Structure formats: structure tokens, C-alpha cells
Amino acid sequence: MSIQIYAGKKNFDTQKAERFFKERRVPYQLLDLKKHKLGSREMQLFARRLGAENLVDRKNPDALSHPVAHTDDAQYILEALMENPRFLRTPIVRCGEQVTLGVDEKAWEAWIQ
């Protein structure tokens, strides 16, 4: 089992995700989206599991000033997020093909059982 936490910046939810796995001694990999460029397959997986429109951080002023925050066109959203990963809602937590957005301790608990 491989847990990956994709995060743009160390926000409260990212810290909560890290703490959840640390407390349970579950190894995880923190992927900083400023350094780690997402691949199209990863982005497609996130969109399939979570919905492309849910990936956009609509509380981020930078994202709100970009057309990506005001469209439902999945293809456009994915292209914009590939170019500007800072518009992503984080943390995105992945375990194989399973993906969560934000803090979802019930799902994480099920993964590590």
C-alpha cells in the first residue's frame, strides 16, 4: 500500500492528513505540487474519481481570477490545472486507484485496515 499526499502548500487540511498517517505509523509520500509536476494520467484519475469541477480551489483568489473557476468544461479544467497546479484543492490523498479530496478520515481508515 502506497499513500501519496498531493499538496500545494502546507495548509491545515494537509497537516491533518499528514498527522493522521503519522499517528498510525503508515508510511506516506508528500508530493509538493510546486516541485512535483502532475502527469496527465494522475490528473485523469483525479477527475474520474472526484469530478474535474471539484478539483478547482474556488476559495483561492488566484483561481477565481482565472476562467477555470467559472466553467464546467472538464477538458478545459484539466488543461488549466496541468498548467497551474496552484489552482488545485488540496490535499489530494491517493492510495492506488482510490482518491480523496480534503480530509476524509473514514476513507483513509478503510484503506489501512
C-alpha positions as a Markdown table, in Angstrom:
| # | Residue | x | y | z |
|---|---|---|---|---|
| 1 | Met | 0.0 | 0.0 | 0.0 |
| 2 | Ser | 1.4 | 3.3 | -1.0 |
| 3 | Ile | -0.2 | 6.6 | 0.3 |
| 4 | Gln | 0.6 | 9.8 | -1.6 |
| 5 | Ile | -0.5 | 13.2 | -0.3 |
| 6 | Tyr | -0.5 | 15.9 | -3.1 |
| 7 | Ala | -0.3 | 19.4 | -1.6 |
| 8 | Gly | 0.2 | 22.9 | -2.9 |
| 9 | Lys | 1.1 | 24.5 | 0.4 |
| 10 | Lys | 1.1 | 23.4 | 4.0 |
| 11 | Asn | -2.5 | 24.3 | 4.9 |
| 12 | Phe | -4.4 | 23.0 | 7.9 |
| 13 | Asp | -6.0 | 20.1 | 5.9 |
| 14 | Thr | -2.6 | 18.9 | 4.6 |
| 15 | Gln | -1.2 | 18.9 | 8.1 |
| 16 | Lys | -4.2 | 17.0 | 9.3 |
| 17 | Ala | -3.7 | 14.4 | 6.6 |
| 18 | Glu | 0.0 | 14.0 | 7.5 |
| 19 | Arg | -0.8 | 13.7 | 11.2 |
| 20 | Phe | -3.5 | 11.1 | 10.5 |
| 21 | Phe | -0.9 | 8.8 | 8.8 |
| 22 | Lys | 1.9 | 9.6 | 11.1 |
| 23 | Glu | -0.1 | 8.7 | 14.2 |
| 24 | Arg | -1.0 | 5.3 | 12.7 |
| 25 | Arg | 2.6 | 4.8 | 11.6 |
| 26 | Val | 1.5 | 4.4 | 8.0 |
| 27 | Pro | 4.3 | 5.4 | 5.5 |
| 28 | Tyr | 3.2 | 8.1 | 3.1 |
| 29 | Gln | 4.8 | 10.3 | 0.5 |
| 30 | Leu | 4.2 | 14.1 | 0.5 |
| 31 | Leu | 4.3 | 15.5 | -3.1 |
| 32 | Asp | 4.7 | 19.2 | -3.2 |
| 33 | Leu | 2.8 | 20.4 | -6.3 |
| 34 | Lys | 5.3 | 23.3 | -6.7 |
| 35 | Lys | 8.1 | 20.7 | -7.3 |
| 36 | His | 6.2 | 17.6 | -8.5 |
| 37 | Lys | 4.6 | 18.1 | -11.9 |
| 38 | Leu | 1.4 | 16.1 | -12.1 |
| 39 | Gly | 1.1 | 13.8 | -15.1 |
| 40 | Ser | -1.9 | 13.6 | -17.3 |
| 41 | Arg | -2.7 | 10.1 | -16.1 |
| 42 | Glu | -2.7 | 11.3 | -12.5 |
| 43 | Met | -4.9 | 14.2 | -13.4 |
| 44 | Gln | -7.3 | 12.0 | -15.3 |
| 45 | Leu | -7.6 | 9.6 | -12.3 |
| 46 | Phe | -8.4 | 12.5 | -10.0 |
| 47 | Ala | -11.0 | 13.8 | -12.4 |
| 48 | Arg | -12.6 | 10.4 | -12.8 |
| 49 | Arg | -12.8 | 9.8 | -9.1 |
| 50 | Leu | -13.6 | 13.3 | -7.8 |
| 51 | Gly | -15.0 | 15.2 | -10.8 |
| 52 | Ala | -13.0 | 17.8 | -12.6 |
| 53 | Glu | -15.0 | 20.7 | -11.3 |
| 54 | Asn | -14.4 | 19.6 | -7.7 |
| 55 | Leu | -10.6 | 19.8 | -8.2 |
| 56 | Val | -10.6 | 23.6 | -8.6 |
| 57 | Asp | -10.0 | 25.6 | -5.4 |
| 58 | Arg | -12.8 | 28.1 | -5.6 |
| 59 | Lys | -11.5 | 29.8 | -2.4 |
| 60 | Asn | -8.2 | 30.7 | -3.9 |
| 61 | Pro | -8.2 | 34.3 | -5.2 |
| 62 | Asp | -5.7 | 33.4 | -8.0 |
| 63 | Ala | -8.0 | 30.6 | -9.2 |
| 64 | Leu | -11.1 | 32.9 | -9.0 |
| 65 | Ser | -9.4 | 35.4 | -11.2 |
| 66 | His | -8.9 | 32.7 | -13.9 |
| 67 | Pro | -11.6 | 31.4 | -16.2 |
| 68 | Val | -11.0 | 27.8 | -14.8 |
| 69 | Ala | -13.1 | 28.7 | -11.7 |
| 70 | His | -16.1 | 29.8 | -13.8 |
| 71 | Thr | -16.5 | 26.8 | -16.1 |
| 72 | Asp | -17.8 | 23.2 | -16.0 |
| 73 | Asp | -15.9 | 22.2 | -19.1 |
| 74 | Ala | -13.9 | 19.2 | -17.8 |
| 75 | Gln | -11.3 | 19.2 | -20.6 |
| 76 | Tyr | -10.6 | 22.9 | -20.1 |
| 77 | Ile | -10.4 | 22.5 | -16.3 |
| 78 | Leu | -7.9 | 19.6 | -16.6 |
| 79 | Glu | -5.7 | 21.5 | -19.1 |
| 80 | Ala | -5.7 | 24.6 | -16.9 |
| 81 | Leu | -4.9 | 22.6 | -13.8 |
| 82 | Met | -2.0 | 20.9 | -15.5 |
| 83 | Glu | -0.5 | 24.3 | -16.3 |
| 84 | Asn | -1.4 | 25.9 | -13.0 |
| 85 | Pro | -1.4 | 23.2 | -10.2 |
| 86 | Arg | -1.7 | 26.0 | -7.6 |
| 87 | Phe | -5.4 | 26.2 | -8.6 |
| 88 | Leu | -6.0 | 22.6 | -7.2 |
| 89 | Arg | -7.9 | 22.0 | -4.0 |
| 90 | Thr | -5.6 | 20.2 | -1.6 |
| 91 | Pro | -4.8 | 17.8 | -0.1 |
| 92 | Ile | -5.5 | 15.1 | -2.7 |
| 93 | Val | -4.7 | 11.8 | -1.0 |
| 94 | Arg | -4.2 | 8.8 | -3.1 |
| 95 | Cys | -3.9 | 5.0 | -2.4 |
| 96 | Gly | -3.6 | 3.2 | -5.7 |
| 97 | Glu | -6.8 | 3.9 | -7.7 |
| 98 | Gln | -8.6 | 5.4 | -4.7 |
| 99 | Val | -8.5 | 9.1 | -4.2 |
| 100 | Thr | -9.9 | 11.6 | -1.7 |
| 101 | Leu | -10.0 | 15.4 | -1.7 |
| 102 | Gly | -9.6 | 17.3 | 1.6 |
| 103 | Val | -9.8 | 15.5 | 4.9 |
| 104 | Asp | -11.7 | 12.1 | 4.7 |
| 105 | Glu | -10.6 | 10.1 | 7.7 |
| 106 | Lys | -13.3 | 7.4 | 7.2 |
| 107 | Ala | -11.9 | 6.6 | 3.7 |
| 108 | Trp | -8.3 | 6.6 | 4.9 |
| 109 | Glu | -9.2 | 4.3 | 7.8 |
| 110 | Ala | -10.7 | 1.9 | 5.4 |
| 111 | Trp | -7.6 | 2.0 | 3.2 |
| 112 | Ile | -5.3 | 1.0 | 6.1 |
| 113 | Gln | -7.4 | -1.8 | 7.5 |
